[in-house]
Amino acid sequence: MSLVRPRGQGRALIDLARALTIVTSGAKGTVEYLPQPACRFALQMLSRQTDRTIIPAALGIAVPVANKTAAVVGMRGDAGVIDPDSDHPLVIVILDEGLPTYRSGQRPPDQYDQAIRYMRRVVADAYGA
């Protein structure tokens, strides 16, 4: 398991990374207490996410990614599994907080673009892309 933890929210990020690791292992049938079909379904759903702006965009290569990107007031993040069907999938959870707020329909402040660029660099460094 790999974990990127930029700032704050440490416990929640660790728990999310562990949950993704368990689901990934369960999809391979190596976790007895989770049904393998349910774990596979969870990864398939994550693979169908349409917001591909952080983890998938950071890789710059065609590699499968099961992820969920989220944005709430002042925060932006992504959690996912890079190459979930491989022998060595990489679980990564990344969050940037303390971003300025803005109203729905407005263009996000430049800090959001900077945060996304930073998160992409972290992912690319972690995966070696």
PyMOL commands that set and color helices and strands:
alter all, ss='L'
color gray80, all
select helices_A, chain A and resi 10-27+36-47+55-59+110-127
alter helices_A, ss='H'
color red, helices_A
select strands_A, chain A and resi 65-72+75-82+90-97
alter strands_A, ss='S'
color yellow, strands_A
deselect
rebuild
show_as cartoon
